[in-house]
């Protein structure tokens, strides 16, 4: 069951959904937007992130003639960006809405850097399994008669129970991208989540992996943590 609060965003996505459906491609709203719509904190300034089995060249072709601007800096990682001018259906204000549509990925890491070796995938579950936390590993399939939640790792239940978990084993997730260990602190603070014991143990054992992360990325993550309404729990973590 999709909460009523999703309806304005789903309506806004309808023109893109229709293009993908007409071309025979599935399209999913994914990631932080899905999480925050479940939280229902009144935000309206979403960037709309989607994922699809369509390859980047197909995504570009589908956005051509609809978007007011398209950019391809992330194309080799499967991401095509677009901007569409319109009116926010909730506020009536004119907006320039940003869309990022990424081909399903089943990426792998060499363990020496945070830069993934990207492999495109056709399966939404494979894509969601590579995300940082279960609360971010939810998607809404748009190109079906009734939009439906795709939540193979129980992110909605974890969000309701205020639990922070990784879709894969935490040692795997943090080995893939050590910055996730610091990002956990932000989610603990921002959403009042309690990390699982397995997650805490993995961070304690793997904290030195943060040495492969650039100082700039760590600084940016710390700024986001400190911007939380009450960062105390995250700082304690």
N, C-alpha and C positions, 0 to 999 in steps of 0.2 A: 504494500500500500504506500503510494507516494503522498507525503503530507501536502496539504493545500497550499502551503507557502512556496512550493515549487512552481505553481502554475504560471506566475508572471514570467519567470525565467524560461520555462518550457515554451511559452507563447513567443517569447523573443527569439528563441532558437528555431522556431518552426520553418522559416524560409530556408535555413541551412539544412535542416533535417530533410525537407522535401527534396532538395537537390540531391542529397546523398541517396535517399530512398529511391528516387527515380532512376538513378544510375546503378541500383542494385547493391549499394554499400551500406553497411551498418554504421551508425554514429552513436557515440556515447558521451554524455556529459560526465566529467570525471574529476576526481581530486578534491582540492580544497573547497571548491564551490559547492559540491555535494555535501561535504562535511558541514560547512557553515549554514547551508539551508536547513539541514537537520537540527543544528543548534538553534536556528531561528532568532538570531540576535538583531534583526532589523536591518542588516546591511543591504545596500542596493548597488554598491560600487564594484560588482564582480567583474573581473576579467573572465571570459567564458572559455574554459579549457575543455577540449573534447579529444577523443581518441577514436580511431577507425582502422579497419584492416586495409582501407585504400592506401595505395602508395603515394608518396609526396607529389609526383607528377599528376596523378589523378586528382588529388586534393586541390592543387593549383588550378586545374582546368575547371573544377566544380565551383571554385570561388570566383573565377573570372566572370565579369559581367554583373556580379552581385555586390562584391565588396568595393568600398571606395578606395582602398589601398591594400596591397598584398606585399609581404616581404618574405624573403627566403633565406635569411642568414642562418637559420637553424635547419635548413633542408637536409644536410647530411646526417643530422640526428633524427630526421623524420618529422620535423616541426615546420609547419607553414603558418605564418601569422597574417592576420587580416584586421582591417578596421572598417566599421560600418557606422555611418552617422544615422541617428534616429532620435526617438523620444523615449525616455525611461517610462515604462508603462505604470510604474508605481508612483512616480513623483511628477510626471509631465515635463520634466526638464530635458532640454536638448543634451545629448550625450554623444561622445565618440566611443563606441563600444569596441573593445579589443577582443579578438578571438584568436586562440591558438589551437590548431588541429594537428594532432600528432599521430602518425602511424603506430599501431600497436608495436611495442618493443619487447624483446627478450634479451636485454643487454647483459654483457659480462664484463668483468673487471680483471686487470692483471695483478692487482694487489699492491702495485707500486705507486699508482696515482688514482685520483678520483675520476679520471676520464674514462667513460665506458667504451667498449667495443660494441657498437650498436648492431643488433640483428633485428630485422623486422619480423613481426609475427602476425598470425591470423587469428589468434585466440585471445579474447579479452582477459581470461583468467591468468594466462601467462604474463600479460602486461601488468595486471594488478598485483601479481605476486612480487614484482620487482620494486614496488613502492615502499616508502619508508615505514609507515605505520598503518595498522588496520583501519584507523579512522580516516585515512587518506586513500584507502584502497577500495573505495566504493565507486560505483558508476551507475548512471541512469541510462538504460538503452532507450534511445529516442525514436528509432526507425521501426517501431512496432505500433500496432493499433492503439495500445495503451502503454505509455511509458512505464518501465518496470525497473526495479532496483536489482542491480547485479552486485552481490556482496558475499563473495565466496569465503572471506576470512572473518566474517562477523563484525565488521566495523561499526554497524549501526548499534548492535548490542553493546559493544565496547564503549561507544560514545555515551549511550544511555547509562551504563554502569560506571562511567568515568575511569576506564581502564586504558592504559597505554601499552600496546603490544605491537610486535612486528609481524607482518604476514608470514615470512619465513623465519627460521630460527634466528634469534638476535645476533649470534656470532656471524652468521652468513650475511645478514643485512648490514651490520656495522663493518665487516670486512670489505664488502662491496663499496661502501661510502661512509668513511669514518665520521664525516660531518654530522651524520644522523645522530650520533651520540650527544652532540651539543644541541642539535635541533630538538631532541627529546626534552631538554630543559624548558625550551620555549613552549612546547605543547603542554607540559605539566603545569606551567604557570598560566598560560592563556586559557586553557579549558578545564583546569582543576582536575587533571587526570592523575591517576596513581599508576606508576610503572609496575609491571609484573616483576616478581623476584628474578626471573630469568633475564629480563632486560637489565636490571640493576647489576646482576652478576657479570653480564657480558661487558657492560661499560667499565666496571671496575677492573676487569681483566684486560681490556683492549684500549684503555684510554691513551696509551702511548701511540696508537695508530693515528691520532690527530696530528702527529708531526708531518704527515704527508699532505695535510691540508694547508692552503696558503693562509697567511696572516690576514689578508683582506677578507677571505670568506669567513674566517672565525670572527673577525671584527663585525662583519655585517650580521652574523647570526646573534652575536652578543647584543648589538643594537636592537634587534627585533625582540630579544628576551627582555631587555630593560624597558622597552616600550609597552610591555604588557601592563594591564591595570594594576596588578600586584605581582611583581616578579619574584617574591620571596621564595616560594616553593621551588621555582626553577633554579634560583641561585643556590639554595640548599642542596639540590640534586647535583 
